[in-house]
Each structure stands twice: as structure tokens, then as C-alpha cells.
Amino acid sequence: MLKEFRDFIMTGNVVEFAVAVIMAGAIGAVVTGFVSDIIMPVVGQVTGGVSFNDMHYALDGGSYATLAAAEEAGAPVIAYGRWIDTIVNLIIVGLVMFFIVRSYNKMRKTEEEAPAGPTAEELLAEIRDALKK
């Protein structure tokens, strides 16, 4: 049973899947940092200095200057600024994955378009014709 498990784990599909999961996690972390630290401050500056991380709606009707202040007061809040940040993350990850899959598909097409050699029937016909001469 241990040998079967080892053989299963060492098959190409499982190893490739593990690499894909690890790469997806790394890409997600990079994109999250990119969006939070680079994109959203620029968007906030363009929109008049708005901090998307502090955008919230307090369900208790209170007015809190920041999301942290509302959470510290124990107010139930809808943190829609974080949601906007997450949507931007999703769009960028989707674009990155689109370009990766697109590049992969282009690479596969060039491999598939390589001209095939002569068929077995054509080779046998050549040999037959050569022997007749």
C-alpha cells in the first residue's frame, strides 16, 4: 500500500498540481501586495486622497473616522473598502492567469503545428518503389 501511495504521489499530474497550487499562492501574495501597496494608494490619490481601507459603513449608526476606530468600539461594520480591494485583486489575478494560459496555449499550438513525417504507408510505398527499380 505504501508503494502504491508513493507511485500515486510521484505521478506527473499530482506533482504538477502541487506546483500549480504553490505558484498560485505565491502569485496571490504578490498581487495582494501590489494592489494594497501600489495600486490602491494611487487610486486613492486620484480620487482625492480617499483611503479605501478605511471605507466602511457602521451598522449601529455611529460615525467613526476610520475602520479601526469602528472595530475598536465594537460597532458592527460593513468594510466595503476592503471588498473593493479584494475585487481589484481578483481582476489582476484573473488577468495574470489569463496571460499565463494564453501563453501556454500559444506554445502548445506551435508544437502541434509541427509538420508530421511520412506515414507508414508512404514509407512502405517508397521502399516498394525503390526495390522495383
Contacts in CASP RR format, 6 or more apart in sequence:
PFRMAT RR
TARGET T0000
AUTHOR 0000-0000-0000
METHOD contacts of the structure
MODEL  1
MLKEFRDFIMTGNVVEFAVAVIMAGAIGAVVTGFVSDIIMPVVGQVTGGV
SFNDMHYALDGGSYATLAAAEEAGAPVIAYGRWIDTIVNLIIVGLVMFFI
VRSYNKMRKTEEEAPAGPTAEELLAEIRDALKK
8 14 0 8 1.000
9 15 0 8 1.000
27 93 0 8 1.000
27 96 0 8 1.000
27 97 0 8 1.000
28 89 0 8 1.000
28 93 0 8 1.000
31 89 0 8 1.000
31 92 0 8 1.000
31 93 0 8 1.000
31 96 0 8 1.000
32 89 0 8 1.000
34 92 0 8 1.000
35 85 0 8 1.000
35 88 0 8 1.000
35 89 0 8 1.000
35 92 0 8 1.000
36 53 0 8 1.000
36 85 0 8 1.000
39 88 0 8 1.000
39 92 0 8 1.000
40 52 0 8 1.000
40 53 0 8 1.000
40 85 0 8 1.000
40 88 0 8 1.000
43 52 0 8 1.000
43 88 0 8 1.000
44 50 0 8 1.000
44 51 0 8 1.000
44 52 0 8 1.000
52 81 0 8 1.000
52 82 0 8 1.000
52 84 0 8 1.000
52 85 0 8 1.000
53 67 0 8 1.000
53 81 0 8 1.000
53 82 0 8 1.000
53 85 0 8 1.000
54 65 0 8 1.000
54 66 0 8 1.000
54 67 0 8 1.000
54 68 0 8 1.000
54 81 0 8 1.000
55 67 0 8 1.000
55 79 0 8 1.000
55 80 0 8 1.000
55 81 0 8 1.000
55 84 0 8 1.000
56 64 0 8 1.000
56 67 0 8 1.000
56 70 0 8 1.000
56 77 0 8 1.000
56 78 0 8 1.000
56 79 0 8 1.000
56 80 0 8 1.000
56 81 0 8 1.000
57 77 0 8 1.000
57 78 0 8 1.000
57 80 0 8 1.000
58 64 0 8 1.000
58 70 0 8 1.000
58 75 0 8 1.000
58 76 0 8 1.000
58 77 0 8 1.000
59 75 0 8 1.000
59 76 0 8 1.000
59 77 0 8 1.000
59 78 0 8 1.000
60 75 0 8 1.000
60 76 0 8 1.000
61 75 0 8 1.000
62 70 0 8 1.000
62 75 0 8 1.000
64 70 0 8 1.000
64 73 0 8 1.000
64 75 0 8 1.000
64 77 0 8 1.000
67 77 0 8 1.000
67 79 0 8 1.000
67 82 0 8 1.000
70 77 0 8 1.000
71 77 0 8 1.000
118 126 0 8 1.000
END
